[in-house]
Amino acid sequence: MNEGKTKTRGRPAKPLQSPSFVAKAIIEFLQIFMIETLARRVVGLALIIAGVPNERIIELTGMSDRSIWNLKKAVNDGEIDNLFVIRNRSGRPGKAKDIESAIIEELERNNYHTRQQVADMVHEKFGISMSVSAVGKLLKKTASGD
């Protein structure tokens, strides 16, 4: 009787809200279990595997283009385990890193009253120009015993 016609029951399904809303909601949900960076990576990873273009992933997750390329490279190389590790990228080491102990010994032997005096001493004895704020960081570090 009704050959060729399929009968649907009820109303047609409503389209989902905008995909960016859904992606943001998923990221917010995942933040319950992990930090935001990892939540974005998980969503980005799922979108990459689903074949979503880079521009759309950027729009949906807020990730940078470089981050997406790194995710894609990790997926292609099979190195997904490393994606779930957060590293502290604190920048380059300080100028006085190698001679900190010598500077501290000099501070203990002599009487320096200001940070500027310490900066001048470091420049004269070690040939390294240090700002007054860098001297303050060094003094704070030595005072805490690290």
C-alpha positions in Angstrom: 0.0 0.0 0.0 2.4 2.6 1.1 5.3 1.3 -0.9 8.0 3.9 -1.5 6.8 6.2 1.2 8.3 6.0 4.6 6.1 7.1 7.5 7.8 9.2 10.1 6.4 9.4 13.6 6.3 12.6 15.6 7.8 15.9 14.7 11.1 16.3 12.8 14.2 16.6 15.0 15.3 20.1 15.9 18.8 20.9 14.6 21.4 21.1 17.3 22.4 24.5 18.5 25.5 26.0 16.9 28.5 23.7 16.8 30.6 26.3 18.6 28.1 26.3 21.5 28.3 22.5 21.7 32.1 22.5 21.6 32.3 25.1 24.3 29.8 23.2 26.4 31.9 20.0 26.0 35.1 21.9 27.0 33.3 23.3 30.1 32.1 19.9 31.0 35.6 18.4 30.6 37.0 21.1 32.9 35.3 19.4 35.8 37.9 16.6 35.3 40.9 18.4 33.8 42.4 21.8 33.3 41.1 23.9 30.4 44.2 23.3 28.2 43.7 19.5 28.3 39.9 19.9 27.7 40.6 21.9 24.6 43.1 19.3 23.4 40.6 16.5 23.9 37.9 18.3 21.9 40.5 19.4 19.2 41.7 15.8 19.0 38.2 14.5 18.4 37.6 17.1 15.7 40.8 16.3 14.0 40.0 12.6 13.9 36.5 13.5 12.6 38.2 15.3 9.7 37.1 18.9 10.6 39.2 21.6 8.8 41.8 23.5 10.8 40.0 26.9 10.5 36.8 25.3 12.0 38.7 23.7 14.8 40.3 27.1 15.7 36.8 28.6 15.7 35.3 25.9 17.8 38.0 25.4 20.4 39.9 28.7 20.5 43.2 26.8 20.0 46.0 28.3 17.9 46.8 27.1 14.4 50.2 25.9 15.6 48.6 23.9 18.4 46.3 22.2 15.9 49.2 21.3 13.6 51.1 19.8 16.6 48.0 17.8 17.5 47.7 16.5 13.9 51.4 15.6 13.8 51.0 13.7 17.1 48.0 11.8 15.7 49.9 11.0 12.5 53.0 9.9 14.4 50.9 7.9 17.0 52.3 9.9 19.9 49.0 10.8 21.5 50.2 9.9 25.1 52.4 13.0 25.2 49.4 15.3 24.4 48.0 14.8 27.9 51.1 16.1 29.7 51.3 19.8 30.7 54.8 21.1 30.7 56.1 24.2 32.5 57.7 26.3 29.8 59.2 29.0 31.9 61.5 30.4 29.2 65.2 30.6 29.0 67.4 30.3 32.1 68.7 33.4 33.8 72.0 34.9 33.0 73.5 34.2 36.5 72.2 30.6 36.7 75.7 29.1 36.5 77.3 31.4 39.0 74.6 31.8 41.6 76.6 30.1 44.3 79.6 32.3 43.7 77.4 35.4 43.9 75.9 34.2 47.1 79.3 33.5 48.6 80.4 37.0 47.7 77.2 38.4 49.3 78.0 36.5 52.5 81.6 37.7 52.6 81.0 41.4 52.0 78.5 44.0 53.1 76.1 45.1 50.4 73.2 47.4 51.4 71.2 47.9 48.2 70.1 45.8 45.2 72.0 48.3 43.0 75.2 47.6 44.9 74.7 43.9 44.4 74.0 44.5 40.6 77.2 46.6 40.4 79.2 43.9 42.2 78.0 41.2 39.9 78.9 43.3 36.8 82.4 44.1 38.2 83.3 40.6 39.4 81.5 38.3 37.0 80.9 40.5 33.9 77.1 40.0 33.9 74.7 42.9 33.7 71.8 42.2 36.0 68.8 44.5 36.6 67.8 45.5 40.1 64.7 43.3 39.8 66.8 40.3 38.8 69.0 40.9 41.8 65.8 41.0 44.0 64.7 37.6 42.5 68.1 36.1 43.3 68.0 37.4 46.8 64.5 36.2 47.4 65.5 32.8 46.0 68.5 32.5 48.3 66.5 33.7 51.3 63.9 30.9 50.8 66.7 28.3 50.8 66.1 26.9 47.2 
